[in-house]
């Protein structure tokens, strides 16, 4: 039995912000003093910085990762009657964006790494297929080499869902730089996080850049000329200012997440009941979430809750089995790997501010649970 109980929350944003509060307040104060709250200079500065980070020509600050996906699809003229190949183990936005433009998601199963299985893509392609939308799930890059090869062969667009994967790399190349567009979320829980909602779209295509630039601003090409129907998807200036402060800490935060992930990998490796994620050869994962696959997952989660360890399940019900997807025709066992993983996955605390004492306590509690289970 553990000698004491400590509290390990799933995430601790207050701790993150306490360390940089003065810098954040100064940055926000500068915006307040300047009075340019919409598309101010901080937005442009942030876009340049983010494009440089991803190794692309263009980046556009948006109000959410969801709108980044929607505008990416619109910029590629994907809409009614079109199909987009997707996965079902992601957050709802990864698929609702497809429905929002009038297209239809076609699901393929995932591999052992919980990313789109490239081997299944070609059999899902029909004459209506216009794009592939891989998700870099949990901050672990999908196999973009294989996906891009298939997409090129079949003349398909590729939209990367990078919501959880800022700074992740595949074969030495940043995610968001492979496809026609990369779509990032800056939600408060992400690895580069705003103090509210935010998103970014990256691209090397000047036509996509120009179209999304117009689409994000109610369809205005200039202040006087509105050239298409659209809505407001702009990133607020004050959020851009906050993000510029956090950029200075992003590398350190990312490495700390990776260090915490290695701790779990090392300290849970002796448990046959637990499967931990690992970096695949040639990839650099950023571990927005650290998702284990565990026997009797629900009992383990309940036990950790009793021990004041916060955990999450991302996500217990795959998208193809959600009520909103009933019209798509999928049933149980349509995606066997996705569905099996959904019953085993559990996200452990991995945030950068989590120290060795907290990590050790989480690992100790997991060991204790399986020792107790073996005695029953």
Secondary structure, DSSP 8 states (H G I E B T S, - for coil): --S----B-S--HHHHHHHHHHHHHHHHHHHHHH---BS-HHHHHHHHHHHHHHT-SEEEEES-HHHHHHHHHHHTT--TT-EEEE-SSS-THHHHHHHHTT-EEEE--B-TTSSB-GGGTGGG--TTEEEE--B-GGG----HHHHHHHHHHTT-EEEEE-TT-TT-EETTEETTSSSSEEEEE--TTSSS--SS--EEEEES-HHHHHHHHHHTBTTBSSSS-B-S---B-B-BHHHHHHHHHHHHHHHHHHHHHHHHHHHHHHHSTT-TTEE-----TTEE---SSEEEEETTHHHHHHHHHHTTB--B-TTSS-GGGSGGGGGGT--TTTTHHHHHHHTTEEEE---TT--HHHHHHHHHHHHHHHHHHHT-
